[in-house]
Amino acid sequence: MVSEQTKRPPARTFTDDEKASFFAAFERLGSIRLAAEELGFKPMTCRHWVTLAGIDVKVAQRARRTEYFRLRADAVPRKEAARQVGLNIRTAVDWDQGIRHADNRRVLPDGRIIDYNKTVTALSDSYPADSRAAETHRLEIPVVG
């Protein structure tokens, strides 16, 4: 028997107007997360609506990137262009420098890859050369290359 404390509340139902307002915000912002946050909806619920509608999210993301570069070409400052398309300023800096993001990696314009899932252990110069002391003071440095 299920106790009263473990019962989940009934799922919220959304009106057609609420869904329409989400899709309008999604069209404007190009991001499920940003549109959901703006309206106070759960992002996973909104992602489900987008999937059911048959919308390819990657197309919307490419459109956002295209709009960002159009604004930059029109001499809009980076911070303002990023705000208008709902982009994190760090991502805007990377895009301006030709850096691409893929699977928790950053691909630099010259082809080098920074993979944040792999690390190399290196000894810090600020600790004594005594191997026992050095063993306890290791730094994790991302692999580049």
ABEGO torsion letter per residue (X at the ends): XBBAAABBBBBBBBBAAAAAAAAAAAAAAGBAAAAAAAAGBBAAAAAAAAAAAGBBAAAAAAAAAAAAAAAAAAGBBAAAAAAAAGBBAAAAAAAAAGBBBBGGBBBBAAGBBBBAABBBBBBBAABBABAAAAAABBBBBBBBX
